[in-house]
Amino acid sequence: MAPIKSTILRLEREIQQEHARSLAAMHQAYEQLSAALLQAAREFGYLGGDPLGALGHLLAPSPLNHRIAEESLTLWRTFFACFRPDEAAFEAARFQQKASQLDARITVLSPGERPDQQLTLELMETLSGLWEERHADISARLDTLIGELSSHQAKLGSVQLTTAHQSDEIERIAHVVSQSLNELHERVPDGEPLGQQVARLVARYRTDLAASRRHAQGMIAAVRRLLDALNAIATRREPPPLPPAVPPALPPPEPAALPPPEPPPLPPLSPLPVTSPPPVTSMLLEPPMPAPTPEWGLWLWLWLRLRLRLRLRLRLRLSRL
């Protein structure tokens, strides 16, 4: 029995030694773990020496994490609030459809509750992708707007050149119209529109043209009467009676141009004495000539006077033009 008892005692001693070594190793591991835990807790502001306190300090949520969660939630809501009203039907609906699952999880949160770390990470990752897509859309729109702006600026430059040319032409026309009105002794009020000046100039030209036409018609009628009288005198017929004396319509007074001097009236021709008739041979070869009469001299003087006045009027009209 003695050997068995000694063997049992030896085994018990080995077991105790093994337990002691295990406890020592466990104590050493505990000391190392406590030191590492305290060192990690001190990096986050823990000043105590209790490993359990250090562990509680590490596991407690920090104010920075709370702030990050709150800011991520605010950024999420701000992103979807930045869409314009005209984008609500297309762009905003497309982005909201992509973020519908996260919106459902955010809706479950009670008022004032912060999202956890997992939800915060998902919000930031999703916002990163959505913002890149939104930025690409905005860049494409800006490129389109820049292209359209460049084309419109080019068109505007050509329009400005055309407008400048037209303005120069309008100024030149205004100067010509003003000079024409001054030549016609028409006073141009200050600030009168160009359209009214042109209307006055056209009205004046129409009046002068109508007067010129009436004068020309009178001259034509007078020349016809003169030709009829000369034909009557040449054929030894009774000349037509003279029209009643009507004073001619004088043009408006022009201080710059003096009226031309009237030619002196021609004296009436005295009738020639009647001579013997010419021989028969000369009468057969030449047509008979009428004997001059006082009416013939009057008609000749009237024809010369009308011709002179017509020439003077034409010269005056040409000088005005």
C-alpha positions in Angstrom: 0.0 0.0 0.0 2.9 2.3 0.7 4.0 2.4 -3.0 0.5 3.2 -4.1 0.1 5.9 -1.5 3.4 7.5 -2.5 2.3 7.4 -6.2 -1.0 9.1 -5.3 0.8 11.8 -3.3 3.2 12.3 -6.1 0.3 12.7 -8.5 -1.4 15.1 -6.2 1.8 17.2 -5.9 2.1 17.3 -9.7 -1.5 18.3 -10.0 -1.0 21.1 -7.5 2.1 22.3 -9.2 0.3 22.2 -12.5 -2.5 24.3 -11.0 0.0 26.7 -9.6 1.7 27.1 -13.0 -1.7 27.6 -14.7 -2.7 30.2 -12.1 0.7 32.0 -12.6 0.3 31.9 -16.4 -3.3 33.1 -16.0 -2.2 35.9 -13.7 0.5 36.9 -16.1 -2.0 37.0 -19.0 -4.4 39.0 -16.8 -1.7 41.5 -16.0 -0.7 41.8 -19.7 -4.4 42.2 -20.7 -5.0 44.7 -18.0 -1.9 46.7 -19.0 -3.0 46.7 -22.6 -6.6 47.7 -21.7 -5.4 50.5 -19.4 -3.1 51.8 -22.1 -5.9 51.8 -24.7 -8.3 53.5 -22.2 -5.7 56.2 -21.4 -5.4 57.0 -25.1 -9.1 57.8 -25.0 -8.8 59.9 -21.8 -9.1 57.4 -19.0 -7.1 58.3 -16.0 -7.9 55.5 -13.5 -6.1 52.2 -12.9 -9.0 49.8 -12.8 -9.2 47.4 -15.8 -13.0 47.1 -15.5 -13.3 50.9 -15.5 -11.0 51.1 -18.5 -13.2 48.5 -20.3 -16.3 50.4 -19.5 -14.7 53.6 -20.7 -13.8 52.0 -24.0 -17.2 50.5 -24.4 -19.1 53.7 -23.6 -20.2 55.7 -26.7 -18.1 58.8 -27.1 -19.5 62.3 -27.7 -17.7 62.4 -31.0 -19.6 59.3 -32.2 -22.8 60.9 -31.3 -21.9 64.1 -33.2 -20.8 62.1 -36.2 -24.2 60.2 -36.2 -26.1 63.4 -35.9 -24.1 65.1 -38.7 -24.5 62.2 -41.0 -28.3 62.2 -40.5 -28.4 66.0 -41.1 -26.3 65.6 -44.2 -28.6 62.9 -45.5 -31.7 65.0 -45.1 -29.9 68.1 -46.6 -28.9 66.2 -49.7 -32.5 65.3 -50.5 -33.7 68.9 -49.6 -31.4 70.5 -52.2 -33.4 69.4 -55.3 -35.3 72.2 -57.1 -39.1 72.0 -57.5 -38.7 71.3 -61.2 -36.4 68.3 -60.4 -38.9 66.7 -58.0 -40.6 64.6 -60.7 -37.4 63.1 -62.2 -34.0 63.5 -60.5 -35.3 63.6 -56.9 -37.6 60.6 -57.5 -34.7 58.6 -58.9 -32.4 59.3 -56.0 -35.2 58.6 -53.4 -35.9 55.3 -55.0 -32.2 54.3 -54.6 -32.2 55.3 -50.9 -35.7 53.9 -50.0 -34.3 51.2 -47.7 -32.2 53.7 -45.6 -35.1 56.1 -45.5 -37.3 53.4 -44.0 -34.7 52.7 -41.3 -34.4 56.4 -40.5 -38.1 56.8 -40.3 -38.2 54.1 -37.6 -36.0 56.2 -35.3 -37.8 58.1 -32.6 -37.5 61.9 -32.4 -34.1 62.8 -31.0 -32.7 59.3 -31.4 -29.3 59.0 -33.1 -28.5 56.3 -35.6 -26.1 53.6 -34.6 -22.6 53.2 -36.0 -23.7 50.6 -38.6 -26.5 52.9 -39.9 -24.1 55.8 -39.8 -21.6 54.0 -41.9 -24.2 52.9 -44.4 -25.5 56.5 -44.7 -22.0 57.9 -45.4 -21.3 55.2 -48.0 -24.6 55.7 -49.8 -24.2 59.5 -49.7 -20.8 59.2 -51.3 -22.2 57.3 -54.3 -25.3 59.5 -54.6 -23.2 62.7 -54.5 -20.8 61.5 -57.2 -23.8 60.7 -59.4 -25.4 64.1 -58.6 -22.1 65.9 -59.4 -21.9 64.1 -62.7 -25.4 65.2 -63.7 -24.7 68.8 -62.7 -21.4 68.8 -64.7 -23.2 67.5 -67.8 -25.8 70.2 -67.4 -23.1 72.9 -67.0 -21.3 71.6 -70.1 -24.6 71.9 -72.1 -25.2 75.4 -70.7 -21.7 76.5 -71.5 -22.0 75.3 -75.1 -25.4 77.0 -75.5 -24.0 80.2 -73.9 -21.0 80.2 -76.3 -23.3 79.9 -79.4 -25.6 82.6 -78.0 -22.7 84.9 -77.4 -21.5 84.4 -81.0 -25.0 85.1 -82.3 -25.2 88.1 -80.0 -21.9 89.4 -81.3 -23.2 89.2 -84.9 -26.5 90.8 -83.9 -24.6 93.7 -82.2 -22.5 94.2 -85.4 -25.7 94.3 -87.4 -27.3 96.6 -84.9 -24.3 99.0 -85.0 -24.4 99.1 -88.8 -28.2 99.7 -88.7 -27.7 102.5 -86.1 -25.1 104.1 -88.4 -27.5 103.9 -91.3 -30.4 105.3 -89.2 -28.1 108.2 -88.1 -27.2 108.9 -91.7 -30.8 108.8 -92.8 -31.8 111.1 -89.9 -29.0 113.6 -91.0 -30.2 113.4 -94.6 -33.9 114.0 -93.6 -32.9 116.9 -91.4 -30.9 118.5 -94.1 -33.7 118.0 -96.6 -36.2 119.7 -94.2 -33.8 122.6 -93.6 -33.5 123.1 -97.4 -37.2 123.2 -97.6 -37.2 125.8 -94.7 -39.1 123.4 -92.4 -38.3 123.9 -88.7 -37.4 120.7 -87.0 -38.3 120.7 -83.3 -35.9 119.3 -80.8 -36.5 115.7 -79.9 -38.9 115.0 -82.8 -38.9 111.3 -83.8 -37.4 110.3 -87.1 -40.7 108.8 -88.3 -42.5 112.2 -87.9 -39.7 114.0 -89.7 -40.0 111.5 -92.6 -43.8 111.9 -92.6 -43.4 115.7 -92.8 -40.8 115.4 -95.6 -43.0 113.0 -97.6 -46.0 115.3 -97.1 -44.0 118.3 -98.3 -42.7 116.4 -101.3 -46.2 115.3 -102.2 -47.5 118.8 -102.0 -44.6 120.1 -104.2 -45.1 117.2 -106.6 -48.9 117.9 -106.9 -48.1 121.6 -107.5 -45.5 120.7 -110.1 -48.0 118.3 -111.8 -50.7 121.0 -111.9 -48.2 123.5 -113.3 -47.0 121.0 -115.9 -50.6 120.3 -116.9 -51.2 124.1 -117.2 -48.1 124.5 -119.3 -49.1 121.6 -121.5 -52.6 123.0 -122.0 -51.0 126.4 -122.8 -48.7 124.9 -125.3 -51.5 123.0 -126.9 -53.6 126.2 -127.2 -50.5 128.0 -128.6 -50.0 125.2 -131.2 -53.7 125.4 -132.0 -53.5 129.1 -132.5 -50.4 128.8 -134.6 -52.0 126.1 -136.7 -55.1 128.3 -137.1 -52.9 131.3 -138.1 -51.0 129.1 -140.6 -54.1 127.8 -142.2 -55.8 131.3 -142.2 -58.5 130.4 -139.8 -59.8 132.3 -136.9 -57.5 131.7 -133.9 -59.2 130.3 -130.8 -60.1 132.8 -128.1 -57.6 133.4 -125.3 -58.4 131.8 -121.9 -59.3 134.1 -119.0 -56.2 135.5 -117.2 -55.6 133.4 -114.1 -52.7 134.4 -111.9 -50.1 131.5 -111.7 -49.7 129.7 -108.5 -46.5 131.0 -107.0 -44.1 128.7 -105.0 -43.5 129.4 -101.3 -41.2 132.3 -100.7 -37.6 131.3 -100.6 -35.3 133.9 -99.0 -32.2 132.1 -100.2 -33.1 132.2 -103.9 -34.4 135.3 -105.6 -37.1 135.1 -108.3 -35.7 135.3 -111.9 -36.3 138.6 -113.6 -39.2 138.8 -115.9 -38.4 139.3 -119.6 -39.6 142.6 -121.0 -42.9 142.4 -122.9 -42.5 142.3 -126.6 -44.2 145.2 -128.5 -47.1 144.2 -130.7 -46.3 143.8 -134.3 -47.8 146.3 -136.7 -49.6 144.9 -139.7 -47.7 144.9 -142.9 -49.0 146.7 -145.9 -50.9 144.5 -148.4 -48.8 144.1 -151.6 -49.6 142.6 -154.9 -50.1 138.9 -155.1 -47.1 136.8 -156.1 -46.8 135.2 -159.5 -48.7 132.0 -160.2 -45.5 130.0 -160.5 -44.3 130.9 -157.1 -47.8 130.1 -155.6 -47.6 126.7 -157.2 -44.2 126.0 -155.8 -44.6 127.4 -152.2 -47.5 127.1 -149.8 -49.3 130.3 -149.2 -48.1 132.2 -146.0 -50.7 133.9 -143.9 -50.4 137.6 -143.4 -49.2 138.7 -140.0 -51.9 139.9 -137.6 -51.8 141.4 -134.1 -53.1 138.1 -132.7 -50.1 136.3 -134.2 -47.7 138.5 -132.3 -49.6 138.1 -129.1 -49.5 134.3 -129.3 -45.8 134.3 -130.2 -45.0 136.5 -127.1 -47.1 134.2 -124.9 -45.3 131.1 -126.3 -41.9 132.6 -125.6 -42.8 133.7 -122.1 -44.2 130.2 -121.2 -41.1 128.6 -122.6 -38.8 130.8 -120.5 -40.8 130.2 -117.3 -40.8 126.5 -117.9 -37.1 126.4 -118.4 -36.6 128.5 -115.2 -38.9 126.2 -113.2 -37.0 123.1 -114.4 -33.7 124.6 -113.5 -34.9 125.5 -110.0 -36.2 122.0 -109.4 -32.9 120.5 -110.6 -31.0 122.8 -108.2 -33.2 121.7 -105.3 -32.6 118.0 -106.0 
